[in-house]
């Protein structure tokens, strides 16, 4: 069951740390998780302890999923932000776009860029570069060139 799994995740994290984990330590583990399992454990414990309460924590999770090339989980985290009443900001959208780019998902990167623009975010270099990178990896030079023209 979910509660057994969560208890096991807490035990694994506690045994690695030699005790209970505070928010700062858990966020650091989010940044340094070496496997999807470790990352999944950290995110679960952050949620269960009520620490996923600002855009910063969600953005950290999005970036961590991106480092693991788990673009779908990164996008799910972006969606969770909105479900919890937290407006995804430009930084969170950039992190999600970068996650899509690392996984070579140019269509998803363009969708995040489009949603970010629809939210009224300034399309900064970070999100445009990540989306261009995704388009380049997908050999969608037409889209990459269009994005380059937006940057000029």
Rosetta silent file (secondary structure, phi, psi, omega in degrees, C-alpha in Angstrom):
SEQUENCE: XXXXXXXXXXXXXXXXXXXXXXXXXXXXXXXXXXXXXXXXXXXXXXXXXXXXXXXXXXXXXXXXXXXXXXXXXXXXXXXXXXXXXXXXXXXXXXXXXXXXXXXXXXXXXXXXXXXXXXXXXXXXXXXXXXXXXXXXXXXXXXXXXXXXXXXX
SCORE:     score description
SCORE:     0.000 S_00000001
   1 L     0.000  167.810 -178.007    0.000    0.000    0.000 S_00000001
   2 H   -63.205  -41.027 -177.930    0.973    3.649   -0.327 S_00000001
   3 H   -66.711  -36.369  176.827    1.486    4.145    3.412 S_00000001
   4 H   -66.201  -42.350  179.320    3.828    1.131    3.608 S_00000001
   5 H   -62.851  -42.927 -179.990    5.781    2.407    0.636 S_00000001
   6 H   -64.793  -41.116  176.905    6.035    5.880    2.165 S_00000001
   7 H   -61.627  -42.279  178.482    7.197    4.428    5.492 S_00000001
   8 H   -64.763  -39.703  177.936    9.837    2.408    3.664 S_00000001
   9 H   -62.186  -43.674  177.836   10.952    5.536    1.766 S_00000001
  10 H   -61.304  -42.663  179.575   11.296    7.437    5.040 S_00000001
  11 H   -63.265  -43.195  179.685   13.335    4.602    6.553 S_00000001
  12 H   -61.499  -44.343 -179.785   15.655    4.481    3.528 S_00000001
  13 H   -66.055  -43.037 -179.195   16.218    8.236    3.680 S_00000001
  14 H   -65.007  -39.302 -178.944   16.701    8.216    7.455 S_00000001
  15 H   -67.028  -32.958  177.788   19.159    5.333    7.320 S_00000001
  16 H   -72.017  -29.782 -176.078   21.267    7.190    4.745 S_00000001
  17 H   -96.559  -12.916 -177.169   21.259   10.352    6.861 S_00000001
  18 L    76.881   25.050  179.314   21.610    8.712   10.257 S_00000001
  19 L   161.748 -166.888 -179.347   18.375   10.275   11.512 S_00000001
  20 L   -75.099  158.494 -175.750   15.346   12.274   10.463 S_00000001
  21 L  -112.435  130.828  174.184   15.558   14.664    7.536 S_00000001
  22 L   -88.600  174.095 -176.708   14.636   18.345    7.594 S_00000001
  23 H   -58.222  -47.795 -178.570   13.435   20.351    4.638 S_00000001
  24 H   -59.766  -42.966  179.328   16.874   21.725    3.730 S_00000001
  25 H   -66.105  -40.509  178.624   18.458   18.290    3.796 S_00000001
  26 H   -65.308  -39.885  177.820   15.651   16.812    1.716 S_00000001
  27 H   -65.079  -36.486  175.887   15.977   19.586   -0.867 S_00000001
  28 H   -64.640  -40.711  177.241   19.716   18.904   -1.044 S_00000001
  29 H   -64.747  -32.223  175.867   18.961   15.224   -1.604 S_00000001
  30 H   -61.023  -40.820 -179.114   16.589   16.264   -4.356 S_00000001
  31 H   -73.409  -25.471 -172.688   19.516   17.974   -6.078 S_00000001
  32 H  -113.007    7.538 -178.859   21.904   15.056   -5.581 S_00000001
  33 L   -57.432  131.415 -177.069   19.690   11.995   -6.117 S_00000001
  34 L   -93.549  -16.736 -177.779   21.610    9.432   -8.148 S_00000001
  35 L  -138.947  162.854  177.564   18.683    7.259   -9.169 S_00000001
  36 H   -63.043  -35.726  179.540   15.024    7.545   -9.986 S_00000001
  37 H   -63.256  -46.647  177.863   14.227    5.490   -6.869 S_00000001
  38 H   -59.966  -43.983 -178.906   16.118    7.899   -4.604 S_00000001
  39 H   -64.125  -43.931  178.452   14.424   10.833   -6.254 S_00000001
  40 H   -60.032  -41.673  178.410   10.999    9.239   -5.954 S_00000001
  41 H   -62.060  -47.135 -177.300   11.650    8.621   -2.231 S_00000001
  42 H   -63.383  -45.293 -179.838   12.736   12.196   -1.578 S_00000001
  43 H   -61.891  -42.007  179.921    9.759   13.700   -3.415 S_00000001
  44 H   -61.857  -42.563 -179.314    7.370   11.395   -1.533 S_00000001
  45 H   -70.243  -40.744  175.710    8.807   12.394    1.837 S_00000001
  46 H   -56.428  -44.806  178.609    8.781   16.097    0.935 S_00000001
  47 H   -64.918  -46.701 -175.134    5.103   15.785    0.050 S_00000001
  48 H   -65.185  -27.787  179.979    4.181   13.739    3.112 S_00000001
  49 L   -93.266    5.169  176.494    5.839   16.257    5.426 S_00000001
  50 L    74.268   23.487 -177.770    4.095   19.203    3.756 S_00000001
  51 L   -89.271   -8.289 -179.984    7.285   20.709    2.370 S_00000001
  52 L   -90.776   68.094 -171.162    6.086   21.047   -1.242 S_00000001
  53 L  -121.612   11.593  176.332    4.392   24.359   -0.516 S_00000001
  54 L  -148.229  163.309  178.571    6.027   26.910   -2.800 S_00000001
  55 H   -56.765  -31.314 -177.658    7.133   27.176   -6.430 S_00000001
  56 H   -60.541  -45.426 -179.277   10.763   26.719   -5.339 S_00000001
  57 H   -66.220  -42.056  178.776   10.242   23.153   -4.079 S_00000001
  58 H   -65.135  -40.970  178.889    8.242   22.175   -7.152 S_00000001
  59 H   -64.271  -38.853  176.046   10.846   23.729   -9.447 S_00000001
  60 H   -61.186  -41.358  178.124   13.575   21.806   -7.631 S_00000001
  61 H   -66.225  -42.009  178.478   11.619   18.589   -8.212 S_00000001
  62 H   -59.504  -46.283  179.345   11.070   19.473  -11.882 S_00000001
  63 H   -63.122  -41.120  179.923   14.803   20.060  -12.332 S_00000001
  64 H   -64.197  -43.876  176.812   15.654   16.829  -10.531 S_00000001
  65 H   -62.385  -36.971  177.629   13.284   14.823  -12.731 S_00000001
  66 H   -62.266  -40.872  177.860   14.877   16.527  -15.735 S_00000001
  67 H   -61.783  -28.599  178.001   18.356   15.416  -14.651 S_00000001
  68 L   -89.241    5.058 -177.794   16.998   11.857  -14.629 S_00000001
  69 L    60.086   32.305  177.973   15.504   12.421  -18.123 S_00000001
  70 L  -101.631   69.441 -174.717   12.049   11.844  -16.676 S_00000001
  71 H   -61.500  -34.910 -179.688   10.312   14.548  -18.700 S_00000001
  72 H   -66.092  -39.533  177.951    6.826   13.143  -18.032 S_00000001
  73 H   -69.235  -34.954  176.751    7.345   13.352  -14.263 S_00000001
  74 H   -62.584  -44.549  179.046    8.720   16.867  -14.664 S_00000001
  75 H   -67.830  -34.903  176.899    5.580   17.903  -16.540 S_00000001
  76 H   -64.175  -37.783  178.038    3.402   16.148  -13.959 S_00000001
  77 H   -65.885  -39.167  176.420    5.113   18.185  -11.235 S_00000001
  78 H   -60.587  -42.255  178.587    4.386   21.366  -13.181 S_00000001
  79 H   -66.445  -38.864  178.495    0.733   20.324  -13.339 S_00000001
  80 H   -61.333  -35.972  177.343    0.711   19.546   -9.590 S_00000001
  81 H   -54.782  -51.303 -177.765    1.829   23.088   -8.889 S_00000001
  82 H   -63.539  -39.503  179.259   -1.292   24.434  -10.570 S_00000001
  83 H   -64.181  -28.515  179.123   -3.494   21.851   -8.833 S_00000001
  84 L   -92.741   13.973  176.012   -2.142   23.029   -5.474 S_00000001
  85 L    78.453   15.530  177.886   -2.954   26.653   -6.282 S_00000001
  86 L  -105.945  116.689 -179.760    0.615   27.638   -7.116 S_00000001
  87 L   -68.016  120.829  175.712    0.938   29.413  -10.444 S_00000001
  88 L   -59.732  122.605 -178.765    3.824   27.876  -12.408 S_00000001
  89 L   -91.139  179.263 -177.499    6.281   30.727  -12.854 S_00000001
  90 H   -61.348  -35.379 -179.476    8.806   31.333  -15.617 S_00000001
  91 H   -66.791  -44.343  178.737   11.544   29.507  -13.678 S_00000001
  92 H   -63.708  -41.720  178.527    9.394   26.375  -13.243 S_00000001
  93 H   -65.305  -38.301  176.459    8.418   26.469  -16.917 S_00000001
  94 H   -63.328  -42.181  178.588   12.076   26.840  -17.914 S_00000001
  95 H   -63.199  -41.111  178.743   12.990   23.836  -15.769 S_00000001
  96 H   -65.920  -40.427  178.356   10.199   21.792  -17.374 S_00000001
  97 H   -64.661  -41.053  177.710   11.317   22.835  -20.847 S_00000001
  98 H   -63.424  -37.764  177.470   14.901   21.864  -19.993 S_00000001
  99 H   -62.521  -42.718  177.647   13.653   18.455  -18.790 S_00000001
 100 H   -64.012  -40.954 -179.200   11.898   17.943  -22.112 S_00000001
 101 H   -63.212  -44.488 -179.336   15.020   19.057  -23.973 S_00000001
 102 H   -61.287  -30.935  179.373   17.276   16.601  -22.104 S_00000001
 103 L   -90.772    0.336  179.081   14.924   13.793  -23.091 S_00000001
 104 L    72.569   25.748 -177.770   14.752   15.021  -26.692 S_00000001
 105 L   -98.756   78.822 -174.951   11.031   15.748  -26.484 S_00000001
 106 H   -64.866  -35.179 -179.477   10.788   18.802  -28.711 S_00000001
 107 H   -64.242  -43.557  179.772    6.982   18.672  -28.979 S_00000001
 108 H   -66.366  -39.144  178.623    6.590   18.757  -25.196 S_00000001
 109 H   -62.089  -42.575  177.667    9.163   21.564  -24.911 S_00000001
 110 H   -64.708  -36.852  178.754    7.205   23.641  -27.435 S_00000001
 111 H   -64.707  -41.447  178.289    3.972   22.952  -25.522 S_00000001
 112 H   -66.578  -42.402  177.639    5.527   24.194  -22.262 S_00000001
 113 H   -59.106  -45.147  179.951    6.906   27.263  -24.035 S_00000001
 114 H   -62.730  -43.491  179.062    3.473   27.985  -25.493 S_00000001
 115 H   -65.270  -38.420  178.475    1.771   27.563  -22.090 S_00000001
 116 H   -63.266  -43.512  178.237    4.372   29.807  -20.473 S_00000001
 117 H   -64.172  -40.416  179.374    3.737   32.499  -23.069 S_00000001
 118 H   -63.771  -29.277  177.519   -0.037   32.123  -22.574 S_00000001
 119 L   -77.492   -5.552  178.862    0.491   32.717  -18.831 S_00000001
 120 L    88.527   13.190  179.009    2.119   36.018  -19.725 S_00000001
 121 L   -72.827  147.038  172.577    5.657   35.028  -18.793 S_00000001
 122 L   -70.938  127.676  179.758    8.575   36.806  -20.381 S_00000001
 123 L   -82.672   87.852 -177.855   10.213   34.338  -22.742 S_00000001
 124 L   -77.107  175.138 -177.574   13.745   34.683  -21.456 S_00000001
 125 H   -60.605  -35.944 -176.431   16.907   33.184  -22.851 S_00000001
 126 H   -61.380  -50.677 -178.178   16.782   30.167  -20.549 S_00000001
 127 H   -71.327  -36.320  178.112   13.438   28.830  -21.765 S_00000001
 128 H   -67.724  -42.726  178.213   14.123   29.765  -25.387 S_00000001
 129 H   -62.112  -44.468  179.982   17.553   28.089  -25.335 S_00000001
 130 H   -62.209  -42.524 -179.636   16.150   24.921  -23.782 S_00000001
 131 H   -67.985  -40.474  176.524   13.357   24.768  -26.356 S_00000001
 132 H   -61.595  -41.197  178.143   15.785   25.437  -29.216 S_00000001
 133 H   -61.022  -41.673  178.710   18.002   22.635  -27.885 S_00000001
 134 H   -63.499  -43.385  179.334   15.051   20.251  -27.828 S_00000001
 135 H   -64.489  -39.809  178.658   14.131   21.187  -31.396 S_00000001
 136 H   -63.941  -44.984  178.596   17.735   20.736  -32.522 S_00000001
 137 H   -61.626  -32.768  178.188   17.952   17.286  -30.905 S_00000001
 138 L   -86.164    5.955 -178.971   14.738   16.374  -32.679 S_00000001
 139 L    56.978   34.608  175.994   16.181   17.722  -35.944 S_00000001
 140 L  -100.746   71.841 -175.404   13.376   20.239  -36.151 S_00000001
 141 H   -63.668  -31.217  179.878   15.531   22.986  -37.589 S_00000001
 142 H   -60.699  -45.360  178.814   12.491   24.934  -38.757 S_00000001
 143 H   -69.200  -40.793  179.333   11.294   25.374  -35.160 S_00000001
 144 H   -60.051  -41.973  179.170   14.805   26.044  -33.869 S_00000001
 145 H   -67.754  -37.081  176.567   15.249   28.822  -36.447 S_00000001
 146 H   -62.618  -41.946  178.861   11.863   30.350  -35.564 S_00000001
 147 H   -66.692  -36.886  177.314   12.884   30.442  -31.915 S_00000001
 148 H   -62.097  -39.002  179.424   16.223   31.983  -32.854 S_00000001
 149 H   -67.495  -30.373  176.288   14.382   34.765  -34.674 S_00000001
 150 H   -66.503  -32.485 -176.688   12.317   35.416  -31.501 S_00000001
 151 H   -73.087  -25.622 -175.634   15.580   35.879  -29.571 S_00000001
 152 L   -75.354    0.000    0.000   16.877   38.585  -31.890 S_00000001
